[in-house]
Amino acid sequence: MNAPANLKYTQNDEWFDPASGKMGLSDYAQSQLSDIVFVEILVEAGDTVEAGKAIASVESVKASAEIYAAASGKVVAVNAGLADKPETLNSDPYGEGWMVQVESGAPGEVMDAAAYEEYCTGRAH
C-alpha cells in the first residue's frame, strides 16, 4: 500500500494534499475496487464543497463507490480527463488521478499517513 506522508487521509479512503488543495481516491481504495472503468466528477469549478459530502462517483469491474470531499472549500479545478481515462485512478491515484482541487481547503476528519496505514491494516484482518 502506498500512502505518501505529505497527504492526509479519511476513513472513507480519500486523500487530501494541504499544500495544493487537491484530493482524490487513495491507493488502498483503488486496489480494493480493482479495475476502475467509470469516473464522474459531481462538482464544478466555482462550487463550494463540504468535507464528507459526495464529489465524485466511480465504478469498477467489482463495485461502485461514492467519493467524498476530504476538505471543505471552493473548487478551483476538476480533473475532467478522468472521464476519458478512468484507469488513471488505478495507475496514478496521487498524481494524474487527482479529482478535485479546492482553494483554502479546510480538512475534515483526516489522519496522517502512518495512522491511515494502520487503519487499513486493521481492516484487512
TORSE-185074 format. One record per residue: x, y, z of N, C-alpha, C, O in turn. Coordinates in steps of 0.2 Angstrom, whole numbers, always signed. Layout:
REM TORSE-185074
atom nx->X&ny->Y&nz->Z&cax->X&cay->Y&caz->Z&cx->X&cy->Y&cz->Z&ox->X&oy->Y&oz->Z;
...
//
This chain:
REM TORSE-185074
atom nx->+4&ny->-6&nz->+0&cax->+0&cay->+0&caz->+0&cx->+4&cy->+6&cz->+0&ox->+9&oy->+7&oz->+4;
atom nx->+2&ny->+11&nz->-4&cax->+6&cay->+17&caz->-5&cx->+2&cy->+23&cz->-2&ox->-4&oy->+24&oz->-4;
atom nx->+5&ny->+26&nz->+4&cax->+2&cay->+32&caz->+7&cx->+7&cy->+37&cz->+8&ox->+10&oy->+37&oz->+13;
atom nx->+8&ny->+42&nz->+3&cax->+13&cay->+47&caz->+4&cx->+12&cy->+51&cz->+10&ox->+6&oy->+53&oz->+12;
atom nx->+18&ny->+52&nz->+14&cax->+17&cay->+56&caz->+20&cx->+15&cy->+63&cz->+20&ox->+13&oy->+65&oz->+25;
atom nx->+15&ny->+66&nz->+14&cax->+13&cay->+73&caz->+14&cx->+6&cy->+74&cz->+13&ox->+3&oy->+80&oz->+14;
atom nx->+2&ny->+69&nz->+13&cax->-5&cay->+69&caz->+12&cx->-9&cy->+67&cz->+18&ox->-6&oy->+64&oz->+23;
atom nx->-15&ny->+69&nz->+18&cax->-20&cay->+67&caz->+24&cx->-25&cy->+63&cz->+21&ox->-27&oy->+63&oz->+15;
atom nx->-28&ny->+58&nz->+25&cax->-32&cay->+53&caz->+23&cx->-39&cy->+53&cz->+27&ox->-39&oy->+54&oz->+33;
atom nx->-44&ny->+51&nz->+24&cax->-51&cay->+50&caz->+28&cx->-52&cy->+42&cz->+29&ox->-49&oy->+38&oz->+26;
atom nx->-56&ny->+41&nz->+33&cax->-58&cay->+34&caz->+34&cx->-62&cy->+31&cz->+28&ox->-63&oy->+25&oz->+28;
atom nx->-64&ny->+35&nz->+24&cax->-68&cay->+33&caz->+18&cx->-63&cy->+32&cz->+12&ox->-65&oy->+31&oz->+6;
atom nx->-57&ny->+33&nz->+13&cax->-51&cay->+31&caz->+8&cx->-50&cy->+37&cz->+3&ox->-48&oy->+35&oz->-3;
atom nx->-51&ny->+43&nz->+5&cax->-50&cay->+49&caz->+1&cx->-43&cy->+52&cz->+4&ox->-42&oy->+51&oz->+10;
atom nx->-40&ny->+55&nz->-1&cax->-34&cay->+59&caz->+1&cx->-34&cy->+66&cz->+0&ox->-38&oy->+68&oz->-4;
atom nx->-31&ny->+70&nz->+4&cax->-31&cay->+77&caz->+3&cx->-24&cy->+80&cz->+4&ox->-20&oy->+78&oz->+8;
atom nx->-21&ny->+84&nz->-1&cax->-15&cay->+87&caz->-1&cx->-16&cy->+95&cz->+2&ox->-18&oy->+99&oz->-2;
atom nx->-14&ny->+96&nz->+8&cax->-15&cay->+103&caz->+11&cx->-11&cy->+108&cz->+7&ox->-13&oy->+114&oz->+7;
atom nx->-5&ny->+106&nz->+4&cax->-1&cay->+111&caz->+0&cx->-4&cy->+113&cz->-6&ox->-4&oy->+119&oz->-8;
atom nx->-8&ny->+109&nz->-10&cax->-11&cay->+110&caz->-16&cx->-18&cy->+111&cz->-16&ox->-21&oy->+114&oz->-21;
atom nx->-21&ny->+108&nz->-11&cax->-29&cay->+108&caz->-11&cx->-32&cy->+102&cz->-15&ox->-38&oy->+102&oz->-16;
atom nx->-28&ny->+98&nz->-18&cax->-30&cay->+93&caz->-22&cx->-33&cy->+87&cz->-18&ox->-30&oy->+86&oz->-12;
atom nx->-38&ny->+83&nz->-20&cax->-40&cay->+77&caz->-17&cx->-42&cy->+72&cz->-22&ox->-43&oy->+73&oz->-27;
atom nx->-42&ny->+66&nz->-19&cax->-44&cay->+60&caz->-23&cx->-45&cy->+54&cz->-20&ox->-46&oy->+54&oz->-13;
atom nx->-45&ny->+48&nz->-23&cax->-46&cay->+42&caz->-21&cx->-39&cy->+38&cz->-19&ox->-34&oy->+39&oz->-23;
atom nx->-38&ny->+35&nz->-13&cax->-32&cay->+33&caz->-11&cx->-30&cy->+26&cz->-14&ox->-34&oy->+23&oz->-18;
atom nx->-24&ny->+25&nz->-14&cax->-21&cay->+19&caz->-17&cx->-24&cy->+13&cz->-14&ox->-26&oy->+8&oz->-18;
atom nx->-25&ny->+13&nz->-8&cax->-29&cay->+7&caz->-5&cx->-36&cy->+6&cz->-8&ox->-38&oy->+0&oz->-9;
atom nx->-39&ny->+11&nz->-8&cax->-46&cay->+11&caz->-11&cx->-46&cy->+8&cz->-18&ox->-50&oy->+4&oz->-20;
atom nx->-42&ny->+11&nz->-22&cax->-42&cay->+9&caz->-29&cx->-40&cy->+1&cz->-30&ox->-42&oy->-2&oz->-34;
atom nx->-35&ny->-1&nz->-25&cax->-34&cay->-8&caz->-25&cx->-39&cy->-12&cz->-23&ox->-40&oy->-18&oz->-26;
atom nx->-44&ny->-10&nz->-19&cax->-49&cay->-14&caz->-17&cx->-55&cy->-14&cz->-22&ox->-58&oy->-19&oz->-23;
atom nx->-55&ny->-8&nz->-26&cax->-60&cay->-8&caz->-31&cx->-58&cy->-12&cz->-37&ox->-63&oy->-15&oz->-41;
atom nx->-52&ny->-13&nz->-38&cax->-49&cay->-16&caz->-44&cx->-50&cy->-11&cz->-50&ox->-49&oy->-5&oz->-49;
atom nx->-51&ny->-14&nz->-56&cax->-50&cay->-10&caz->-62&cx->-56&cy->-5&cz->-63&ox->-62&oy->-7&oz->-63;
atom nx->-54&ny->+1&nz->-62&cax->-59&cay->+7&caz->-62&cx->-61&cy->+8&cz->-70&ox->-57&oy->+9&oz->-74;
atom nx->-68&ny->+8&nz->-71&cax->-70&cay->+9&caz->-78&cx->-74&cy->+15&cz->-79&ox->-75&oy->+17&oz->-85;
atom nx->-76&ny->+18&nz->-74&cax->-80&cay->+24&caz->-75&cx->-79&cy->+29&cz->-69&ox->-78&oy->+27&oz->-63;
atom nx->-78&ny->+36&nz->-71&cax->-77&cay->+41&caz->-66&cx->-82&cy->+47&cz->-68&ox->-82&oy->+49&oz->-74;
atom nx->-86&ny->+49&nz->-63&cax->-90&cay->+55&caz->-64&cx->-89&cy->+60&cz->-58&ox->-90&oy->+58&oz->-53;
atom nx->-86&ny->+66&nz->-60&cax->-85&cay->+71&caz->-55&cx->-92&cy->+75&cz->-55&ox->-94&oy->+77&oz->-59;
atom nx->-94&ny->+76&nz->-48&cax->-101&cay->+78&caz->-47&cx->-101&cy->+86&cz->-46&ox->-106&oy->+89&oz->-45;
atom nx->-95&ny->+89&nz->-45&cax->-94&cay->+96&caz->-44&cx->-91&cy->+100&cz->-50&ox->-87&oy->+96&oz->-54;
atom nx->-91&ny->+106&nz->-50&cax->-88&cay->+110&caz->-55&cx->-84&cy->+116&cz->-52&ox->-85&oy->+117&oz->-46;
atom nx->-79&ny->+118&nz->-56&cax->-76&cay->+124&caz->-53&cx->-80&cy->+130&cz->-51&ox->-85&oy->+131&oz->-55;
atom nx->-79&ny->+133&nz->-46&cax->-84&cay->+138&caz->-43&cx->-88&cy->+136&cz->-38&ox->-91&oy->+140&oz->-34;
atom nx->-90&ny->+129&nz->-38&cax->-94&cay->+126&caz->-32&cx->-90&cy->+126&cz->-26&ox->-84&oy->+127&oz->-25;
atom nx->-94&ny->+126&nz->-20&cax->-91&cay->+126&caz->-14&cx->-93&cy->+118&cz->-11&ox->-99&oy->+116&oz->-12;
atom nx->-88&ny->+115&nz->-9&cax->-89&cay->+108&caz->-6&cx->-88&cy->+108&cz->+1&ox->-84&oy->+112&oz->+4;
atom nx->-91&ny->+103&nz->+4&cax->-91&cay->+102&caz->+11&cx->-88&cy->+95&cz->+13&ox->-89&oy->+90&oz->+10;
atom nx->-83&ny->+95&nz->+17&cax->-80&cay->+89&caz->+19&cx->-85&cy->+84&cz->+21&ox->-90&oy->+85&oz->+25;
atom nx->-84&ny->+78&nz->+18&cax->-89&cay->+72&caz->+20&cx->-95&cy->+72&cz->+15&ox->-98&oy->+67&oz->+15;
atom nx->-95&ny->+77&nz->+10&cax->-101&cay->+76&caz->+5&cx->-98&cy->+74&cz->-2&ox->-92&oy->+74&oz->-3;
atom nx->-102&ny->+70&nz->-5&cax->-100&cay->+67&caz->-12&cx->-97&cy->+72&cz->-17&ox->-101&oy->+77&oz->-18;
atom nx->-92&ny->+71&nz->-20&cax->-89&cay->+75&caz->-25&cx->-88&cy->+71&cz->-32&ox->-87&oy->+74&oz->-37;
atom nx->-88&ny->+64&nz->-31&cax->-87&cay->+60&caz->-37&cx->-90&cy->+53&cz->-36&ox->-92&oy->+51&oz->-30;
atom nx->-91&ny->+50&nz->-42&cax->-94&cay->+43&caz->-42&cx->-89&cy->+39&cz->-46&ox->-87&oy->+41&oz->-52;
atom nx->-87&ny->+33&nz->-44&cax->-83&cay->+28&caz->-48&cx->-86&cy->+22&cz->-48&ox->-90&oy->+19&oz->-44;
atom nx->-85&ny->+18&nz->-54&cax->-87&cay->+11&caz->-55&cx->-81&cy->+7&cz->-57&ox->-77&oy->+9&oz->-61;
atom nx->-81&ny->+1&nz->-54&cax->-75&cay->-4&caz->-56&cx->-79&cy->-10&cz->-59&ox->-85&oy->-11&oz->-59;
atom nx->-75&ny->-15&nz->-61&cax->-77&cay->-21&caz->-63&cx->-80&cy->-25&cz->-57&ox->-84&oy->-29&oz->-58;
atom nx->-79&ny->-23&nz->-50&cax->-81&cay->-26&caz->-44&cx->-87&cy->-22&cz->-41&ox->-91&oy->-25&oz->-38;
atom nx->-87&ny->-16&nz->-41&cax->-91&cay->-12&caz->-37&cx->-92&cy->-5&cz->-39&ox->-88&oy->-2&oz->-44;
atom nx->-96&ny->-1&nz->-36&cax->-97&cay->+6&caz->-37&cx->-96&cy->+10&cz->-31&ox->-97&oy->+7&oz->-25;
atom nx->-93&ny->+16&nz->-31&cax->-92&cay->+19&caz->-24&cx->-93&cy->+27&cz->-25&ox->-92&oy->+30&oz->-31;
atom nx->-95&ny->+30&nz->-20&cax->-95&cay->+37&caz->-20&cx->-89&cy->+40&cz->-17&ox->-86&oy->+36&oz->-12;
atom nx->-86&ny->+45&nz->-19&cax->-80&cay->+48&caz->-17&cx->-82&cy->+55&cz->-13&ox->-86&oy->+59&oz->-16;
atom nx->-80&ny->+55&nz->-7&cax->-82&cay->+61&caz->-3&cx->-76&cy->+66&cz->-2&ox->-70&oy->+64&oz->-2;
atom nx->-78&ny->+72&nz->-1&cax->-73&cay->+78&caz->-1&cx->-69&cy->+77&cz->+6&ox->-72&oy->+75&oz->+11;
atom nx->-63&ny->+77&nz->+6&cax->-59&cay->+76&caz->+12&cx->-58&cy->+83&cz->+15&ox->-55&oy->+83&oz->+21;
atom nx->-60&ny->+88&nz->+12&cax->-59&cay->+95&caz->+14&cx->-64&cy->+99&cz->+11&ox->-67&oy->+98&oz->+6;
atom nx->-66&ny->+105&nz->+15&cax->-71&cay->+110&caz->+13&cx->-67&cy->+115&cz->+9&ox->-61&oy->+117&oz->+11;
atom nx->-71&ny->+118&nz->+5&cax->-68&cay->+124&caz->+1&cx->-71&cy->+125&cz->-5&ox->-75&oy->+122&oz->-8;
atom nx->-68&ny->+131&nz->-9&cax->-71&cay->+132&caz->-16&cx->-67&cy->+128&cz->-21&ox->-61&oy->+128&oz->-21;
atom nx->-71&ny->+125&nz->-25&cax->-67&cay->+121&caz->-30&cx->-64&cy->+126&cz->-36&ox->-68&oy->+130&oz->-38;
atom nx->-58&ny->+125&nz->-37&cax->-54&cay->+129&caz->-42&cx->-53&cy->+125&cz->-48&ox->-51&oy->+128&oz->-53;
atom nx->-53&ny->+118&nz->-48&cax->-52&cay->+114&caz->-53&cx->-54&cy->+107&cz->-52&ox->-55&oy->+105&oz->-47;
atom nx->-56&ny->+104&nz->-58&cax->-58&cay->+97&caz->-58&cx->-54&cy->+94&cz->-63&ox->-53&oy->+97&oz->-68;
atom nx->-53&ny->+87&nz->-62&cax->-49&cay->+83&caz->-67&cx->-54&cy->+80&cz->-72&ox->-55&oy->+74&oz->-71;
atom nx->-56&ny->+84&nz->-77&cax->-61&cay->+82&caz->-82&cx->-58&cy->+76&cz->-86&ox->-62&oy->+72&oz->-89;
atom nx->-51&ny->+75&nz->-86&cax->-48&cay->+70&caz->-90&cx->-50&cy->+63&cz->-88&ox->-49&oy->+58&oz->-91;
atom nx->-52&ny->+62&nz->-81&cax->-53&cay->+56&caz->-79&cx->-59&cy->+52&cz->-82&ox->-59&oy->+46&oz->-82;
atom nx->-64&ny->+56&nz->-85&cax->-70&cay->+53&caz->-88&cx->-67&cy->+49&cz->-94&ox->-70&oy->+44&oz->-95;
atom nx->-62&ny->+51&nz->-97&cax->-60&cay->+48&caz->-103&cx->-54&cy->+43&cz->-102&ox->-53&oy->+38&oz->-105;
atom nx->-51&ny->+43&nz->-96&cax->-46&cay->+39&caz->-94&cx->-47&cy->+37&cz->-86&ox->-43&oy->+38&oz->-82;
atom nx->-52&ny->+33&nz->-85&cax->-54&cay->+31&caz->-78&cx->-48&cy->+27&cz->-75&ox->-47&oy->+27&oz->-69;
atom nx->-45&ny->+23&nz->-79&cax->-40&cay->+19&caz->-77&cx->-34&cy->+22&cz->-73&ox->-30&oy->+19&oz->-70;
atom nx->-33&ny->+29&nz->-74&cax->-28&cay->+33&caz->-71&cx->-29&cy->+32&cz->-64&ox->-24&oy->+33&oz->-60;
atom nx->-35&ny->+32&nz->-61&cax->-35&cay->+31&caz->-54&cx->-32&cy->+24&cz->-51&ox->-29&oy->+24&oz->-46;
atom nx->-31&ny->+19&nz->-55&cax->-28&cay->+13&caz->-54&cx->-20&cy->+14&cz->-54&ox->-16&oy->+12&oz->-50;
atom nx->-18&ny->+18&nz->-60&cax->-11&cay->+18&caz->-61&cx->-7&cy->+24&cz->-57&ox->-1&oy->+23&oz->-56;
atom nx->-11&ny->+29&nz->-56&cax->-8&cay->+35&caz->-53&cx->-13&cy->+39&cz->-48&ox->-14&oy->+45&oz->-50;
atom nx->-15&ny->+36&nz->-43&cax->-20&cay->+39&caz->-39&cx->-18&cy->+46&cz->-36&ox->-22&oy->+50&oz->-34;
atom nx->-12&ny->+47&nz->-34&cax->-9&cay->+53&caz->-31&cx->-7&cy->+58&cz->-36&ox->-5&oy->+63&oz->-33;
atom nx->-6&ny->+56&nz->-42&cax->-3&cay->+61&caz->-47&cx->-9&cy->+63&cz->-52&ox->-13&oy->+67&oz->-50;
atom nx->-8&ny->+60&nz->-58&cax->-13&cay->+62&caz->-63&cx->-20&cy->+60&cz->-61&ox->-25&oy->+62&oz->-64;
atom nx->-21&ny->+56&nz->-56&cax->-28&cay->+53&caz->-53&cx->-31&cy->+58&cz->-48&ox->-37&oy->+56&oz->-46;
atom nx->-29&ny->+64&nz->-47&cax->-32&cay->+68&caz->-43&cx->-39&cy->+70&cz->-46&ox->-40&oy->+69&oz->-52;
atom nx->-44&ny->+72&nz->-41&cax->-51&cay->+73&caz->-44&cx->-53&cy->+80&cz->-44&ox->-55&oy->+83&oz->-49;
atom nx->-52&ny->+83&nz->-38&cax->-55&cay->+90&caz->-37&cx->-49&cy->+94&cz->-33&ox->-46&oy->+91&oz->-29;
atom nx->-49&ny->+100&nz->-35&cax->-44&cay->+105&caz->-31&cx->-48&cy->+110&cz->-28&ox->-52&oy->+113&oz->-31;
atom nx->-47&ny->+111&nz->-22&cax->-50&cay->+117&caz->-18&cx->-45&cy->+122&cz->-16&ox->-39&oy->+121&oz->-15;
atom nx->-48&ny->+128&nz->-15&cax->-44&cay->+134&caz->-13&cx->-45&cy->+135&cz->-5&ox->-51&oy->+134&oz->-3;
atom nx->-40&ny->+136&nz->-2&cax->-41&cay->+137&caz->+5&cx->-44&cy->+131&cz->+9&ox->-49&oy->+132&oz->+13;
atom nx->-43&ny->+125&nz->+7&cax->-46&cay->+119&caz->+9&cx->-45&cy->+118&cz->+17&ox->-40&oy->+118&oz->+19;
atom nx->-51&ny->+117&nz->+20&cax->-51&cay->+116&caz->+27&cx->-52&cy->+108&cz->+28&ox->-58&oy->+106&oz->+27;
atom nx->-47&ny->+104&nz->+30&cax->-48&cay->+97&caz->+30&cx->-54&cy->+95&cz->+35&ox->-55&oy->+98&oz->+40;
atom nx->-57&ny->+90&nz->+33&cax->-62&cay->+87&caz->+38&cx->-59&cy->+83&cz->+43&ox->-53&oy->+84&oz->+45;
atom nx->-62&ny->+77&nz->+45&cax->-59&cay->+72&caz->+49&cx->-53&cy->+68&cz->+45&ox->-55&oy->+63&oz->+41;
atom nx->-47&ny->+70&nz->+46&cax->-42&cay->+67&caz->+42&cx->-36&cy->+64&cz->+47&ox->-36&oy->+66&oz->+53;
atom nx->-32&ny->+59&nz->+44&cax->-27&cay->+56&caz->+48&cx->-21&cy->+57&cz->+44&ox->-21&oy->+57&oz->+38;
atom nx->-15&ny->+56&nz->+47&cax->-9&cay->+56&caz->+44&cx->-7&cy->+49&cz->+41&ox->-11&oy->+45&oz->+42;
atom nx->-2&ny->+49&nz->+36&cax->-1&cay->+43&caz->+33&cx->+0&cy->+37&cz->+37&ox->-2&oy->+31&oz->+36;
atom nx->+4&ny->+37&nz->+43&cax->+5&cay->+32&caz->+47&cx->-1&cy->+29&cz->+50&ox->-3&oy->+23&oz->+51;
atom nx->-6&ny->+34&nz->+53&cax->-12&cay->+32&caz->+56&cx->-17&cy->+29&cz->+50&ox->-20&oy->+24&oz->+52;
atom nx->-16&ny->+31&nz->+44&cax->-20&cay->+28&caz->+39&cx->-18&cy->+21&cz->+37&ox->-22&oy->+17&oz->+36;
atom nx->-12&ny->+20&nz->+37&cax->-9&cay->+13&caz->+35&cx->-11&cy->+9&cz->+41&ox->-13&oy->+3&oz->+39;
atom nx->-11&ny->+11&nz->+47&cax->-13&cay->+6&caz->+52&cx->-20&cy->+5&cz->+52&ox->-22&oy->-1&oz->+53;
atom nx->-24&ny->+10&nz->+50&cax->-31&cay->+9&caz->+50&cx->-33&cy->+4&cz->+44&ox->-37&oy->+0&oz->+45;
atom nx->-30&ny->+5&nz->+38&cax->-31&cay->+0&caz->+33&cx->-29&cy->-7&cz->+35&ox->-32&oy->-12&oz->+33;
atom nx->-23&ny->-8&nz->+38&cax->-21&cay->-14&caz->+40&cx->-26&cy->-18&cz->+45&ox->-27&oy->-24&oz->+44;
atom nx->-29&ny->-14&nz->+49&cax->-34&cay->-16&caz->+54&cx->-40&cy->-19&cz->+50&ox->-43&oy->-24&oz->+53;
atom nx->-42&ny->-16&nz->+45&cax->-47&cay->-18&caz->+41&cx->-46&cy->-24&cz->+37&ox->-51&oy->-28&oz->+35;
atom nx->-40&ny->-26&nz->+36&cax->-38&cay->-32&caz->+31&cx->-39&cy->-38&cz->+35&ox->-39&oy->-44&oz->+32;
atom nx->-40&ny->-38&nz->+42&cax->-40&cay->-44&caz->+46&cx->-47&cy->-46&cz->+48&ox->-48&oy->-51&oz->+51;
//
